[in-house]
Structure formats: C-alpha cells, structure tokens
Amino acid sequence: CSWYIESSPHKDKKRRWRAKKKDQHHRTQVSLRRLLNASHQYSSGINENFMLFCVKN
C-alpha cells in the first residue's frame, strides 16, 4: 500500500504486523503444499479444492 503519508508509530506497528502475518501465511501455504505433495492419499480434485480454500481465507 502506498497510501501511507505520515508515519506514526501506530501505523508502523500495524505495517510490521501485517508483513509478519503475510510472511506467516506464506510459510503456512508452503508447508501445506509440501504436505499435500508428499501425501498420495489425496486425489487432485481434493488438492484443488483445498488450495482454493486456502487462497480464499
């Protein structure tokens, strides 16, 4: 987001928190994908639905 004009401590905190959360989400997705790739009991249909569900949240 480029709509931050003045940087107050509160906004800074929020920005850091958002970045941290985004990073956390990315890492969760990566490990989930690894888990799904490693597991052969899931059909591709279930995999697709699961990844769509992850993206929505």
C-alpha positions in Angstrom: 0.0 0.0 0.0 1.4 3.4 -0.9 -1.3 5.5 0.8 0.8 5.9 4.0 1.7 9.6 4.0 2.9 10.3 7.6 4.4 7.5 9.5 3.1 7.4 13.1 4.4 4.7 15.5 0.9 3.1 15.4 0.8 2.8 11.7 4.4 1.5 11.7 3.4 -1.2 14.2 0.4 -2.1 12.1 2.6 -2.3 8.9 5.1 -4.6 10.6 2.3 -6.8 12.0 0.8 -7.0 8.5 4.1 -8.0 7.0 4.7 -10.6 9.7 1.2 -12.0 9.2 1.7 -12.2 5.4 5.0 -14.0 5.9 3.4 -16.4 8.4 0.6 -17.1 5.8 3.2 -17.7 3.1 5.1 -20.2 5.2 1.9 -22.0 6.2 1.0 -22.3 2.5 4.4 -23.6 1.6 4.3 -26.3 4.3 0.8 -27.2 3.4 1.7 -27.6 -0.3 4.7 -29.7 0.7 2.4 -31.8 2.9 -0.1 -32.3 0.1 2.6 -33.1 -2.4 4.1 -35.7 -0.1 0.7 -37.3 0.6 -0.5 -39.7 -2.1 -3.9 -40.4 -0.5 -5.3 -37.1 -1.8 -6.8 -37.0 -5.3 -6.0 -34.0 -7.4 -9.7 -32.8 -7.0 -9.3 -32.6 -3.2 -6.0 -30.8 -3.7 -7.5 -28.2 -5.9 -10.4 -27.6 -3.6 -8.0 -27.4 -0.6 -5.7 -24.8 -2.3 -8.7 -22.7 -3.3 -9.9 -22.8 0.3 -6.5 -21.6 1.4 -6.4 -18.7 -1.1 -9.9 -17.5 0.0 -9.0 -17.2 3.6 
